Amino acid sequence: MEARLSFVTLGVANLAIAVSFYRDTLGLTPKRILPEVAFFMLGPVCLALYPTELLATDAGVPAAGQGFRGVALAHNVRSPAEVDALLAQAAAGGGQLSKPGQATSWGGYAGYFADPDGHLWEVAWNPDFPLD
């Protein structure tokens, strides 16, 4: 298999609320919004928002399930101040702060928020992984 990640699809309870959070709160620009799915480009990867029931049906698995799903998405920023600012922005727009920004064991600074559907995002500044 050629190493590539093309799409990350998140199952959402309410597409309109999810689109509003990612577009209006996080400032992502939609590539395309259809009645049952929305797409946002994150560089070469597409973030898709798709109703949970439809995603489960598409995958052939039950939609029921709660709690930690063993996945977190990550967004690296250029400074610890940017970590705190993005965490505050997400919380102000309907996200849930799950871990405030703090120094990490690996020498960086990071925190976590969950989107309105509980999908975890790590926001991190990593001095060993520069963006520039």
Secondary structure, 3 states (H helix, E strand, C coil): CCCCCCEEEEEECCHHHHHHHHHHHCCCCEEEECCCCEEEEECCEEEEEEEHHHHHHHHCCCCCCCCCCCCEEEEECCCHHHHHHHHHHHHHCCCEEEEEEEECCCCCEEEEEECCCCCEEEEEECCCCCCC
